[in-house]
Amino acid sequence: MAIGHFPMPAMLQTLRGRMNKPMASRIAPAAKHTPIVFVFVFVFVFLTLSVCSSVSSTKSTDPTPTPTPWPLQFHSILFMNYSGALEIIDLWYDWPNGRNFNIMQDQLGEVVYDLEWNNGTSFVYTLDAPKRCWTAQLEVGILRPNWLDGANYLGQGKVDGFLCNVWEKVDFIWYYEDVVTRRPVHWRFYTGRTAHVMTFEVGAVLEDTNWQGPEYCFVNKTGIDSTLHKPEIGSMRPDGIPRANMRLSIY
């Protein structure tokens, strides 16, 4: 009977005191640490905004990419496609010696040799019968290594599986260069003809004996034949301007 008259109020007061005390002790530390939490949040936000601003500023000040000049000497195998007509070009570029050589193989067709010199002389000939040779004397020589100077930068694009920087030159050629290695990857000409760069050997040089045109290129005989064509690879003046249409004399 005594339990109902005295201990219960005392027990309730004790329980309330104990319940209130832990809650107060928990709230107080949280209140003390709240300013520290806000400081950490402020620092994090400030640093994040600073980094974003720095990246944005760097992007806006990056210089416009420029095409890499051609090596002074290189060898490249090009796979050409013109509306389904396929061709392989074995290209030898030799600026120190003032010469450029395109060995062209049409699909299941004959091999045509296009030998160009920096003095403007060009020989286009075959070695298989019937042996033919066409020559031309131009006002300009081969492409100089920096022939892409002044090309218009168009941005980046993916071609043949490579991410490339892309330039356009005098509405004649669209030039694709690998972003990482800076090697040429792909060329597209205004005619729709495309060149896929299969190999690119910097410093490779063709032996001197292979640069001599055949003797029948020096026999006095003239004529015109449209079945042999000059490739678009070397058909630009050294200043990057396309050469005019040429009449090639047969010798």
Salt bridges, closest charged atoms under 4 A:
GLU87 OE1 - ARG193 NH2 2.09
GLU87 OE2 - HIS229 NE2 3.73
ASP90 OD1 - HIS75 NE2 2.33
ASP94 OD2 - ARG99 NE 2.93
GLU110 OE1 - ARG132 NH2 2.65
ASP114 OD1 - LYS230 NZ 2.90
GLU116 OE2 - LYS230 NZ 3.02
GLU116 OE2 - ARG243 NH1 3.59
ASP160 OD2 - HIS186 ND1 3.40
ASP160 OD2 - HIS196 ND1 2.88
GLU177 OE2 - ARG182 NE 3.43
GLU201 OE2 - HIS75 ND1 2.57
ASP208 OD1 - ARG99 NH2 2.68
GLU232 OE1 - ARG193 NH1 3.51
ASP239 OD2 - ARG237 NH2 2.40
